[in-house]
Amino acid sequence: MAPSTLLTSVMKAHRGVKKDDASKAVVFVDEHGSNSLYVSGAARAQSLSYGQSTYANYVLLSQYFWLRDNCRCDVCVNQDTRQRNFNTFELPESIEPSRMMTNESGLEIHWSHDSHVSFYSWGFLEPYMRGDRPKAEDVPISYFGANGHPDSNIHNRDFEENEKHAVGRLADMIKRNGFVIVTGVPTDSAKPTEDLLRKIAFIRETHYGGFYDFTPDLAHADTAYTNLALAAHTDTTYFSDPAGLQALHLLSHVDPSSQGGTGTSLGGRSLLVDGFRAAEILKREDPDSFDVLAGVGIPWHASGNEGITISPDKLYPVLEYDTKRKMMHRVRWNNDDRGVVPLGGKFSEAQWYKAARKWNEILRREELVYWFQLEPGNVLIFDNWRVLHGRSAFTGIRRMCGGYINRDDFVSRWRNTNYPRDQILQQVIGYSSVAACQPFCNFPHNNMPTPQSDSVMSLFSLKGRTAIVSGAGAGIGLAVAHALAEAGADVAIWYNSNKKAIDEAANIEAKFDVKCRAYQVNIGSYDSVKGTVDEIVREFNGRLDVFVANSGIAWEGGAFIDEPLDTTSNVLRVNLEGTLYCARAAALHWRRQRQEGTTVDGKALDNYLTGSFICTASMSGSIVNIPQTQAVYNASKAAVIHACKSLAIEWTGFARANSVSPGYIKTELVAFISDDLKNVINNKVPMGREGEPRELKGAYLYLASDASSYVTGTDLLVDGGYCAP
């Protein structure tokens, strides 16, 4: 419908709907035969944005028939099975409402043909009003490389203590990181391993059987049943639906004919490659080859066993890419199981072989291949749609057990051990028993890693890490830079006009034997901020661990109403906008580091949990300083505090965000305050004095280090007790 027609039609009553009811409900319908309902954007202004023009405030919701078909009341849907209780096609094709009403929770419709009443929460309707269905779970993945992944182990005893929690943690680790190793599993028989897998989901039956327990005797015609080396590959490429998870447990490895008879000298080291990371590298380095491997369907087969000839229902490409979500969906690669490359089509066979050669080269890169020795008691479980596995050749007899788990069964188990039931229903079928499920009402479990060390001094160490401190030419920023460098961090200090920062950087470097450089940055320009952050990351070990946003200016005038508006703009630009610019530029690196597990030059990222963003706020963001008149400054600092709390929620999974709120500290920032006013202020400080910049070192180091790994969204007051009374 054209906007002009919409404007004239939506404001009119439709057929049996009373005009008064329509007006009160702020719900309008088209009277020109489309049986369509429009909802005023004004009624949902807090959560929907449709534009500024008048007609843009009205959104086509859907047809009446669709609404009636999706009534989720107790009569229409069996609340035990979640299945529809009525025959959709017994409803009148031209079904109409007799009355409609809205409130803060949703839309209520009374249907004319049978007086049935339906209620639709806004949480249910809004995705469809946007022309979409509820989105898939947004779970950030974390790439791994040659050093594996720091968050990959879980002990078998955890399943005995709290099975649901342990399974949820295991499933989430696989979903995010690609694999997990369960330690401490008994090896006297294969039964404990089988029991472990059944706690995750059903074990899949294939032509190999269900749960397998074998030695290299070629009991099945597959190279896995030999002692030969296996290149990186995914299993069951020949099924239309390849196995979702694969588990491997080395129960024993002996060679009676060799001296010693056991040990790593017998070979058989395992390898894992993050296929999603490899695909991302291919897409970046050779996008044409990526398109070829994502666009050419290949025949796959399993034909070695008598009476077994398995191939998928159609030709599937090596790389399956979700163009809507802009992320990898599945890798299907086993050169040994690959059939004949088809001739003809959009891409030539020569293009396919060129692309496959590049893919093969990436899979063999040293920095991508995680080599390790499987040991009895350690069960490896990995995502077969993402992670490629293989091994080196070995001698002797290895007894292996394990099994496959279907992808859908695994995802179902992951959901049900990490999310509340109502949230799952909202996602899967677009319905929840909660009237209006709000975004971020629940968080995925175990989405932030924990430090491995129990030593308190190790937790405070920043050795090998990179930190940036803005506003560090003097005062609080310089003291913080000293603290981080003393803890072992390489530090970049930013300044605006105070060129003493250059000498201070040299002093820090000499005193603490770390790398330290000074950079002049226009904090009010995002291009300047981002460009400098990127430059520092390239020059400082290819990584960023800590960002302290300390730049700020004071309000030195009088009451807001009497001061030039330019002063307001300057304070907000530096104190608020500059802080947000820093947050954005830093978080882009932290998100990438969490996803890829590498430095910008592709090296494994060691000694890294998450990014830490710390901004210097002020106690003035929580209280009104008397007798100072600084409304704009107070507002800027209150905004900074709340921004950090909000970023802590947005960044969960890859970074922490906190603020420090100093009281009156002896710095150049408060030099304009007269001695008389300082006396008045000190009368209100329980400690009776101003603070020294060095007294803030501990607070910033705590928030920068792993010692505060469970702290995010917090504002830390360091004010001599000013805010306590």
FIMAR-535502 format. One record per residue (C-alpha): residue in three letters; z, y, x. Coordinates in pm, whole numbers, padded with zeros to 5 digits, always signed. Layout:
BEGIN
ALAZYX;...
end
This chain:
BEGIN
MET+00000+00000+00000;ALA-00085+00346+00128;PRO+00213+00574+00198;SER+00114+00819-00075;THR+00091+00541-00334;LEU+00420+00405-00211;LEU+00590+00739-00257;THR+00481+00771-00615;SER+00545+00412-00709;VAL+00876+00323-00550;MET+01060+00599-00732;LYS+00960+00463-01071;ALA+01132+00191-01270;HIS+00960-00144-01271;ARG+00907-00344-01590;GLY+01247-00465-01713;VAL+01454-00281-01456;LYS+01650+00011-01595;LYS+01585+00338-01418;ASP+01957+00419-01397;ASP+02030+00088-01229;ALA+01747+00135-00982;SER+01864+00484-00895;LYS+02225+00383-00843;ALA+02122+00091-00629;VAL+01885+00298-00415;VAL+01648+00003-00460;PHE+01293+00066-00578;VAL+00999-00155-00665;ASP+00624-00127-00687;GLU+00494-00109-01044;HIS+00134-00186-00950;GLY+00150-00560-00980;SER+00263-00671-00634;ASN+00605-00784-00754;SER+00752-00635-00438;LEU+01088-00478-00371;TYR+01153-00175-00151;VAL+01490-00078-00009;SER+01568+00278+00086;GLY+01632+00317+00457;ALA+01907+00564+00369;ALA+02108+00280+00219;ARG+02107+00098+00554;ALA+02081+00392+00793;GLN+02357+00262+01014;SER+02170-00050+01115;LEU+01801+00008+01045;SER+01567+00274+01177;TYR+01225+00317+01023;GLY+01111+00661+01129;GLN+01153+01021+01027;SER+00886+01068+00758;THR+00983+01039+00393;TYR+00772+00735+00315;ALA+00895+00561+00632;ASN+01239+00541+00473;TYR+01112+00274+00234;VAL+01054-00076+00356;LEU+00868-00358+00189;LEU+01133-00627+00162;SER+00943-00914+00004;GLN+00822-01063-00319;TYR+01066-01147-00598;PHE+00964-01510-00586;TRP+01061-01528-00218;LEU+01399-01375-00296;ARG+01472-01616-00580;ASP+01360-01913-00369;ASN+01608-01811-00101;CYS+01916-01765-00314;ARG+02199-01930-00119;CYS+02466-01952-00389;ASP+02667-02268-00464;VAL+02439-02353-00754;CYS+02116-02321-00560;VAL+02225-02475-00229;ASN+02445-02777-00172;GLN+02715-02627+00048;ASP+02788-02962+00211;THR+02432-03050+00312;ARG+02282-02697+00317;GLN+01988-02833+00120;ARG+01815-02666-00175;ASN+01939-02789-00515;PHE+01648-02684-00734;ASN+01274-02732-00764;THR+01115-02414-00634;PHE+00800-02463-00840;GLU+00980-02481-01171;LEU+01054-02110-01132;PRO+00824-01873-01322;GLU+00548-01750-01094;SER+00594-01395-01221;ILE+00973-01399-01194;GLU+01142-01059-01238;PRO+01488-00909-01206;SER+01668-00755-01500;ARG+01912-00565-01280;MET+01964-00486-00912;MET+02262-00339-00729;THR+02348-00274-00366;ASN+02672-00215-00180;GLU+02784-00217+00181;SER+02765-00597+00192;GLY+02420-00655+00049;LEU+02191-00679-00254;GLU+02274-00837-00591;ILE+01995-00936-00832;HIS+02026-01052-01195;TRP+01717-01256-01289;SER+01563-01202-01631;HIS+01435-01551-01712;ASP+01767-01740-01686;SER+02037-01472-01622;HIS+02103-01627-01281;VAL+02275-01394-01031;SER+02178-01398-00662;PHE+02344-01217-00374;TYR+02179-01148-00037;SER+02385-01013+00250;TRP+02231-00746+00470;GLY+02287-00982+00760;PHE+02047-01226+00594;LEU+01790-00972+00476;GLU+01756-00740+00773;PRO+01559-00969+01009;TYR+01302-01028+00735;MET+01292-00658+00645;ARG+01190-00602+01007;GLY+00910-00852+00962;ASP+01086-01117+01169;ARG+01317-01412+01128;PRO+01654-01444+01305;LYS+01581-01448+01677;ALA+01654-01742+01902;GLU+01973-01729+02104;ASP+01934-01479+02384;VAL+02085-01674+02673;PRO+02009-01531+03017;ILE+01913-01801+03264;SER+02021-01800+03627;TYR+01770-01927+03883;PHE+01878-02149+04171;GLY+01728-02214+04513;ALA+01792-02398+04838;ASN+02170-02356+04811;GLY+02191-02490+04458;HIS+02397-02292+04209;PRO+02759-02176+04259;ASP+02849-02260+03900;SER+02733-02622+03879;ASN+03037-02853+03899;ILE+03272-02982+03631;HIS+03529-03262+03670;ASN+03532-03573+03456;ARG+03901-03527+03375;ASP+03811-03211+03179;PHE+03642-03434+02919;GLU+03962-03634+02883;GLU+04177-03324+02838;ASN+03953-03138+02590;GLU+03623-03311+02517;LYS+03464-03044+02296;HIS+03544-02763+02538;ALA+03421-02962+02837;VAL+03098-03066+02664;GLY+03042-02705+02560;ARG+03090-02583+02914;LEU+02863-02856+03055;ALA+02589-02785+02799;ASP+02607-02410+02860;MET+02586-02458+03237;ILE+02271-02666+03193;LYS+02124-02415+02945;ARG+02179-02126+03186;ASN+02161-02279+03533;GLY+01938-02583+03482;PHE+02170-02856+03603;VAL+02529-02968+03638;ILE+02716-03224+03849;VAL+03009-03405+03687;THR+03249-03515+03959;GLY+03517-03782+03951;VAL+03330-04031+03730;PRO+03449-04391+03789;THR+03203-04618+03972;ASP+03349-04964+03915;SER+03089-05008+03638;ALA+02815-04809+03464;LYS+03015-04786+03141;PRO+03201-04457+03221;THR+02865-04289+03292;GLU+02722-04415+02964;ASP+03033-04294+02778;LEU+02992-03951+02940;LEU+02631-03919+02825;ARG+02716-04023+02470;LYS+02970-03739+02456;ILE+02678-03500+02503;ALA+02436-03656+02252;PHE+02246-03973+02164;ILE+02085-04160+02452;ARG+01710-04180+02402;GLU+01536-04517+02382;THR+01207-04546+02573;HIS+00996-04828+02716;TYR+01254-04832+02999;GLY+01526-04909+02745;GLY+01813-04677+02657;PHE+02089-04632+02913;TYR+01947-04767+03238;ASP+02123-04944+03526;PHE+01883-05059+03799;THR+01806-05129+04163;PRO+01468-05072+04337;ASP+01313-05402+04227;LEU+01007-05278+04034;ALA+01153-05419+03715;HIS+00934-05153+03556;ALA+00599-05049+03699;ASP+00707-04704+03814;THR+00763-04561+04161;ALA+01116-04464+04054;TYR+01192-04838+04081;THR+01096-04843+04452;ASN+01246-04700+04771;LEU+00954-04463+04826;ALA+00984-04085+04852;LEU+00920-03898+04529;ALA+00779-03544+04524;ALA+00921-03285+04285;HIS+00827-03381+03930;THR+00947-03383+03571;ASP+00996-03713+03389;THR+00816-03844+03079;THR+00522-03605+03101;TYR+00332-03865+02896;PHE+00543-03819+02582;SER+00447-03557+02323;ASP+00815-03461+02337;PRO+00933-03515+02697;ALA+01298-03602+02753;GLY+01520-03296+02731;LEU+01796-03402+02971;GLN+01799-03662+03244;ALA+02110-03806+03408;LEU+02132-03990+03741;HIS+02440-04155+03892;LEU+02429-04333+04228;LEU+02685-04612+04180;SER+02633-04761+04527;HIS+02399-04760+04826;VAL+02423-05037+05083;ASP+02199-05202+05340;PRO+02348-05528+05462;SER+02080-05555+05732;SER+02169-05223+05900;GLN+02461-05142+06125;GLY+02736-04978+05920;GLY+02568-05081+05598;THR+02635-04758+05404;GLY+02616-04381+05439;THR+02373-04092+05441;SER+02179-04245+05731;LEU+02016-04475+05477;GLY+01818-04182+05336;GLY+01754-04117+04970;ARG+01850-03750+04962;SER+01784-03589+04624;LEU+01593-03269+04562;LEU+01585-03023+04274;VAL+01345-02734+04217;ASP+01390-02466+03950;GLY+01054-02491+03774;PHE+01106-02171+03577;ARG+01170-01981+03899;ALA+00863-02140+04059;ALA+00653-02041+03756;GLU+00783-01684+03776;ILE+00682-01670+04143;LEU+00336-01806+04060;LYS+00295-01550+03780;ARG+00389-01270+04019;GLU+00189-01383+04323;ASP-00118-01527+04151;PRO-00136-01437+03781;ASP-00483-01589+03747;SER-00357-01928+03863;PHE-00063-01898+03624;ASP-00305-01839+03337;VAL-00506-02145+03439;LEU-00205-02379+03451;ALA-00081-02234+03121;GLY-00423-02254+02956;VAL-00573-02591+03054;GLY-00450-02899+02868;ILE-00416-03206+03090;PRO-00402-03576+02993;TRP-00079-03751+03101;HIS-00011-04122+03076;ALA+00222-04419+03138;SER+00011-04733+03171;GLY+00169-04946+03445;ASN+00362-05194+03229;GLU+00194-05475+03038;GLY+00160-05383+02673;ILE+00252-05015+02737;THR-00006-04735+02719;ILE+00156-04403+02633;SER-00007-04062+02618;PRO+00083-03741+02430;ASP-00060-03647+02092;LYS-00282-03387+02262;LEU-00357-03240+02603;TYR-00064-03033+02730;PRO-00076-02773+03011;VAL+00144-02780+03319;LEU+00315-02456+03215;GLU+00403-02371+02856;TYR+00484-02001+02821;ASP+00639-01833+02516;THR+00428-01517+02485;LYS+00645-01370+02209;ARG+00973-01402+02399;LYS+00799-01351+02735;MET+00967-01646+02900;MET+00895-02000+03012;HIS+00926-02273+02751;ARG+00854-02594+02943;VAL+00721-02733+03271;ARG+00529-03062+03259;TRP+00439-03178+03610;ASN+00401-03517+03773;ASN+00086-03545+03980;ASP+00121-03925+03983;ASP+00112-03944+03602;ARG-00169-03694+03563;GLY-00496-03813+03414;VAL-00846-03676+03474;VAL-00882-03297+03473;PRO-01117-03211+03183;LEU-01456-03058+03261;GLY-01577-02747+03081;GLY-01370-02508+02873;LYS-01247-02158+02948;PHE-01152-02244+03307;SER-01347-02464+03547;GLU-01207-02772+03717;ALA-01234-02584+04049;GLN-01009-02309+03913;TRP-00757-02569+03796;TYR-00741-02743+04135;LYS-00702-02407+04309;ALA-00416-02313+04075;ALA-00252-02657+04111;ARG-00272-02630+04490;LYS-00090-02295+04477;TRP+00169-02444+04238;ASN+00223-02740+04469;GLU+00271-02505+04766;ILE+00536-02303+04580;LEU+00725-02618+04478;ARG+00754-02714+04846;ARG+00884-02380+04975;GLU+01202-02424+05175;GLU+01389-02152+04992;LEU+01324-02316+04653;VAL+01408-02680+04726;TYR+01774-02778+04686;TRP+01835-03088+04898;PHE+02162-03279+04859;GLN+02300-03631+04880;LEU+02390-03804+04558;GLU+02729-03969+04599;PRO+02910-04233+04394;GLY+03130-04059+04139;ASN+02899-03757+04097;VAL+02671-03763+03792;LEU+02372-03530+03808;ILE+02248-03404+03468;PHE+01957-03162+03449;ASP+01714-02993+03210;ASN+01395-03199+03238;TRP+01193-02923+03069;ARG+01284-02683+03350;VAL+01407-02864+03662;LEU+01185-03081+03879;HIS+01352-03359+04077;GLY+01262-03597+04356;ARG+01402-03779+04659;SER+01335-03882+05017;ALA+01258-04243+05106;PHE+01552-04476+05168;THR+01643-04816+05302;GLY+01876-05071+05153;ILE+01974-05122+04792;ARG+02069-04835+04565;ARG+02222-04903+04228;MET+02143-04619+03990;CYS+02235-04565+03629;GLY+02161-04290+03381;GLY+01958-04205+03076;TYR+01755-03954+02878;ILE+01872-03724+02597;ASN+01636-03559+02349;ARG+01595-03183+02382;ASP+01674-03110+02017;ASP+01990-03322+02026;PHE+02106-03143+02341;VAL+02041-02794+02198;SER+02223-02889+01877;ARG+02524-03005+02077;TRP+02512-02691+02290;ARG+02513-02470+01982;ASN+02794-02654+01809;THR+03023-02649+02112;ASN+02961-02284+02203;TYR+02920-02097+01872;PRO+03101-02086+01537;ARG+02937-02274+01251;ASP+02856-01962+01052;GLN+02674-01804+01344;ILE+02471-02121+01397;LEU+02364-02130+01032;GLN+02262-01765+01052;GLN+02042-01849+01349;VAL+01895-02183+01239;ILE+01834-02133+00866;GLY+01873-01759+00832;TYR+02191-01792+00628;SER+02561-01772+00689;SER+02858-01800+00457;VAL+02975-01477+00617;ALA+02856-01190+00400;ALA+02722-00983+00689;CYS+02724-01139+01032;GLN+02733-00851+01277;PRO+02564-00854+01617;PHE+02787-00967+01903;CYS+03049-01105+01664;ASN+03080-01405+01897;PHE+02989-01458+02258;PRO+02852-01768+02430;HIS+03125-01958+02610;ASN+03158-01957+02990;ASN+02889-01695+03039;MET+03051-01540+03348;PRO+03128-01743+03664;THR+03472-01772+03822;PRO+03557-01729+04191;GLN+03600-02048+04392;SER+03875-01926+04625;ASP+04247-01940+04548;SER+04334-01711+04841;VAL+04427-01363+04726;MET+04295-01206+05047;SER+03962-01384+05002;LEU+03942-01253+04647;PHE+03971-00896+04775;SER+03715-00948+05051;LEU+03373-00780+05020;LYS+03230-00923+05341;GLY+02852-00959+05324;ARG+02822-00751+05007;THR+02649-00419+04941;ALA+02813-00123+04770;ILE+02688+00219+04665;VAL+02927+00510+04609;SER+02793+00832+04460;GLY+02967+01164+04514;ALA+03105+01029+04842;GLY+03073+01328+05074;ALA+03444+01403+05036;GLY+03747+01347+04813;ILE+03778+01039+04593;GLY+03430+00908+04668;LEU+03481+00917+05044;ALA+03821+00746+05013;VAL+03660+00471+04801;ALA+03379+00426+05055;HIS+03643+00377+05327;ALA+03823+00118+05113;LEU+03511-00086+05041;ALA+03399-00075+05405;GLU+03745-00180+05524;ALA+03716-00481+05291;GLY+03389-00578+05465;ALA+03116-00426+05246;ASP+02806-00252+05376;VAL+02822+00088+05207;ALA+02566+00349+05107;ILE+02722+00688+05031;TRP+02548+00949+04817;TYR+02582+01323+04833;ASN+02423+01620+04660;SER+02464+01914+04899;ASN+02759+01823+05125;LYS+02577+01718+05443;LYS+02909+01622+05603;ALA+02840+01289+05433;ILE+02595+01205+05713;ASP+02869+01228+05978;GLU+03114+01050+05751;ALA+02873+00757+05718;ALA+02850+00730+06096;ASN+03231+00736+06121;ILE+03265+00458+05862;GLU+03008+00244+06042;ALA+03184+00282+06376;LYS+03535+00239+06242;PHE+03484-00070+06024;ASP+03186-00234+06198;VAL+02973-00239+05884;LYS+02642-00082+05791;CYS+02681+00263+05634;ARG+02415+00525+05556;ALA+02418+00856+05369;TYR+02154+00942+05106;GLN+02090+01276+04937;VAL+02034+01210+04567;ASN+01972+01425+04260;ILE+02208+01246+04022;GLY+02056+01425+03724;SER+01714+01267+03781;TYR+01665+00903+03686;ASP+01363+00875+03915;SER+01573+00996+04208;VAL+01859+00760+04120;LYS+01646+00451+04068;GLY+01426+00518+04368;THR+01727+00549+04595;VAL+01899+00239+04453;ASP+01582+00035+04509;GLU+01547+00174+04863;ILE+01907+00085+04949;VAL+01872-00268+04812;ARG+01566-00323+05031;GLU+01745-00188+05339;PHE+02088-00346+05274;ASN+02034-00724+05281;GLY+01816-00722+04969;ARG+02112-00719+04729;LEU+02351-00500+04534;ASP+02706-00604+04448;VAL+02903-00289+04364;PHE+02816+00055+04231;VAL+03081+00326+04208;ALA+02953+00617+03997;ASN+03181+00891+04122;SER+02962+01202+04100;GLY+03107+01468+03876;ILE+03169+01839+03835;ALA+03461+02025+03682;TRP+03471+02279+03403;GLU+03586+02593+03577;GLY+03546+02840+03291;GLY+03739+02915+02978;ALA+03702+02806+02618;PHE+03376+02635+02526;ILE+03292+02897+02265;ASP+03292+03171+02529;GLU+03098+03000+02809;PRO+02720+02985+02861;LEU+02551+02678+02718;ASP+02394+02615+03059;THR+02742+02529+03185;THR+02776+02268+02912;SER+02437+02122+02998;ASN+02522+02098+03368;VAL+02853+01922+03308;LEU+02700+01670+03068;ARG+02397+01615+03291;VAL+02605+01525+03596;ASN+02912+01364+03441;LEU+02749+01165+03162;GLU+02373+01140+03209;GLY+02405+01083+03583;THR+02655+00803+03526;LEU+02424+00633+03276;TYR+02128+00667+03513;CYS+02331+00496+03785;ALA+02436+00220+03546;ARG+02080+00147+03440;ALA+01935+00143+03791;ALA+02209-00086+03922;ALA+02208-00324+03624;LEU+01838-00397+03665;HIS+01920-00554+04001;TRP+02226-00739+03874;ARG+02036-00892+03586;ARG+01760-01009+03820;GLN+02009-01144+04074;ARG+02189-01343+03804;GLN+01862-01481+03667;GLU+01697-01566+03999;GLY+01994-01623+04231;THR+01807-01455+04518;THR+01782-01134+04715;VAL+01477-00915+04656;ASP+01299-01094+04940;GLY+01359-01438+04788;LYS+01650-01559+05000;ALA+01938-01746+04840;LEU+02210-01510+04716;ASP+02535-01625+04877;ASN+02890-01514+04796;TYR+02790-01356+04466;LEU+02940-01380+04117;THR+02829-01075+03916;GLY+02762-00707+03965;SER+03054-00465+03938;PHE+03001-00115+03799;ILE+03291+00130+03831;CYS+03273+00486+03713;THR+03517+00764+03783;ALA+03633+00893+03448;SER+03950+01099+03406;MET+04276+01094+03219;SER+04113+01391+03041;GLY+03897+01137+02861;SER+04209+01003+02690;ILE+04424+01315+02644;VAL+04380+01692+02614;ASN+04510+01869+02923;ILE+04737+02159+02839;PRO+04704+02448+02906;GLN+04349+02398+03047;THR+04056+02470+02817;GLN+03786+02220+02911;ALA+03656+02060+02591;VAL+03315+01973+02738;TYR+03462+01813+03050;ASN+03707+01612+02839;ALA+03425+01500+02611;SER+03207+01396+02905;LYS+03483+01179+03048;ALA+03568+01025+02711;ALA+03201+00936+02677;VAL+03200+00778+03022;ILE+03501+00561+02936;HIS+03341+00440+02616;ALA+03005+00390+02787;CYS+03171+00148+03030;LYS+03333-00043+02746;SER+02996-00066+02572;LEU+02811-00169+02888;ALA+03069-00440+02947;ILE+02952-00596+02619;GLU+02581-00542+02682;TRP+02600-00682+03036;THR+02808-00991+02969;GLY+02655-01272+03167;PHE+02548-01071+03471;ALA+02777-00772+03539;ARG+03119-00619+03475;ALA+03177-00252+03386;ASN+03506-00066+03420;SER+03630+00288+03471;VAL+03909+00449+03671;SER+04077+00754+03519;PRO+04253+00957+03786;GLY+04505+01224+03705;TYR+04532+01539+03916;ILE+04418+01444+04268;LYS+04405+01676+04570;THR+04031+01721+04609;GLU+03780+02004+04626;LEU+03710+01946+04257;VAL+04040+02105+04154;ALA+04046+02375+04422;PHE+03977+02639+04156;ILE+04315+02573+03986;SER+04569+02847+04067;ASP+04908+02767+04221;ASP+05082+02884+03903;LEU+04876+02643+03691;LYS+04940+02362+03939;ASN+05315+02417+03895;VAL+05273+02392+03519;ILE+05074+02071+03562;ASN+05323+01914+03805;ASN+05598+01982+03553;LYS+05414+01743+03319;VAL+05363+01464+03578;PRO+05659+01222+03587;MET+05608+01181+03963;GLY+05618+01561+03997;ARG+05314+01595+04222;GLU+04938+01559+04258;GLY+04792+01235+04384;GLU+04618+01180+04718;PRO+04264+01033+04728;ARG+04390+00741+04938;GLU+04620+00641+04651;LEU+04309+00542+04452;LYS+04171+00302+04712;GLY+04350-00002+04576;ALA+04236+00056+04218;TYR+03869+00078+04313;LEU+03883-00215+04556;TYR+04047-00429+04288;LEU+03770-00358+04037;ALA+03498-00399+04300;SER+03617-00738+04420;ASP+03649-01090+04280;ALA+04019-01020+04236;SER+03920-00859+03904;SER+03664-01124+03802;TYR+03824-01148+03455;VAL+03838-00771+03404;THR+03562-00586+03220;GLY+03555-00302+02968;THR+03884-00166+03105;ASP+03989+00189+03187;LEU+04248+00201+03464;LEU+04473+00507+03455;VAL+04597+00633+03793;ASP+04776+00952+03692;GLY+05131+00948+03824;GLY+05249+00869+03472;TYR+05099+01182+03312;CYS+04975+00996+03004;ALA+05287+00782+02965;PRO+05515+01021+02765;
end
